């Protein structure tokens, strides 16, 4: 969340349980200065700053051994390689500067955010080293050279949405 290329959206501390159950639908409207990019969306449970486990939860051990204050626990996250936004069998280049929709769904989840916790959504373009680097260029990524990698300016418009499966 400290990186300048990560968009962060976070709720205030929750006053009641919030359960998310199902798929997260991501509809990003973007433009790029290059012909390809990755899009990562993460759902995160942010623990309170004064959080500690009670002795019963810590198995009778000292709860101070399990400091979780402010911990950001990844609940669900996934990546969409932009060139596959319309088809996994027919990749398409982005047109530099053109507003384009990137729509994908995160796998199903079931998680309850507890009172005092915060719900955080992060949107970013790289998840390296968990996922290989994208050269930001429409090419065969597995056979490209270091010289194929380039910087890209990525704009995510405020018409984008992340639709959460809130259980009522």
N, C-alpha and C positions, 0 to 999 in steps of 0.2 A: 504494500500500500504506500510505501515511501517513494516509489519510483514515479518520475514525472509522466511516464507513458501509461500509467494505470489510472483508470477512472474509478473512483470509490464513492459509493452511495451507502449511507448508514442510517439506521433508525436511531431515535432516542432510546434510552433503556426501556424495555418492555414492562408494562404494568401487569400483564397476564400472560399465560401460555399462548404461544403462536405455533400451530402445527402446519407444516407444509407436507402435503401428501400427493404425489403424482409427478408428472413431468413439468419441467420449467421450459416455457416457450420463449425463445429469444428472437426478436425482430429488430435487427440493427440496420439503420440507414447510414451508409458510409460513402466516403469518396477517398481515393488514394492518389498519390502522385506517381505511383508505379503500377505494375500490372498484376500483382498478387500480394496477399497478406493473410495472416492467420488471425482468428478472432477467438478469444478465450473468455468465457463467462464463469465466474465462481460465486457460489453461495456460501457464506461464512457465518458461523456462530461466534460472536465476540463475547467472551466471558467478562463479568464485571471487574472493575479495577480492584475491588476488595474481596475477590472470590477465594474461598478455601473450602476444602472438603471437610466434613465432620468426621469424627473418629469412626462412626459406624460405616461410612463409605470407604474410608481409607483402610479398612480391615483391621482396625485397632492400632494401626501404626500412626506415627506422628503426621498429622495433616500438613505440617510445614514442609514435608518431603515432597509434596505434590503441589507446588505453587503454580496456580493457573490464572492468576490475576491478569486481566487484559488479553488472555490467550485468544488467538484467532484460529478457530477450528474449522477446517475445510469440511463442509457438509456435502457439497456436490460441485463438480466443475467439469468442463469439457471444452474441447477445441474444435473449431471448424476451419479447415484450410479453405480459404476464400475461393480458389479456383473450382472447388467442388460444390459451390453454393446452390447450383441448379441441378447437378447430376454428378454422381460418383463415377459414371462411366464416360462422360463427355465433359472434361474440364474446360472452363472458359476463362480467358484473361479479363481483367478489369480494364475499362477505358479510363486512363488517367484523367482526374478531374470530374468524372461523371458520377452523379449520385446513384448509388446502387443498393438494393436490398439484399441483406444476408440474413436468411431465416434458418434456424436450426433448433433442435430440441435437446435439452439435457436429459440424461436417463432418469427414470423414475426415482423418487426419493420419499422417505418418510422420516421427518425429524421435528421434534418439538423444541422450540426456543423457550427457555424458562424466563420468568420475571427477573428483571435486572440485566438480562443479556441484551445484546443488540443484534439485529440482522444486518449483515453487510453484503453488498453485491460489488464485485470487482469485474471490470471489463478491461482486457489488455490484448496486445497483439503477439506476445511471445510467451511461451511456457518452457523455454530452454532452461535447464537440460532435461526436463521431463519429456519434452517433445522436440524433435530435431528442428534446427533453425530453418526459417523460410528465407530464401534469397530476396524476397519482395519482388521477384521477377517471374513472369510466367515461363517456366522451363521445366525440364526434367530434374527435379530437385536432387535425385539420387546420383546423378551424373554431372552435376554442375561443378565448376571450379570456384576457388575463393574469390576470383575476380568477378563472378556473377552476383555476389552478394552486394546489395546497395541499400542506402538509407531510403526510407519512405516516410512521407507525411501522411498520416491517416486522420481523417476527420470522422467523428461519430456524431451524427446530428441529434438534436433534442427531440426529434420525431421517432426515435428508437424506443423500444420497450422491452422489458423483461417481465413476463407474465408468470407470477408465482401461484402454485396450486394450494391456496389457503384452504384448510379444512375447517368447515363451520361446525 
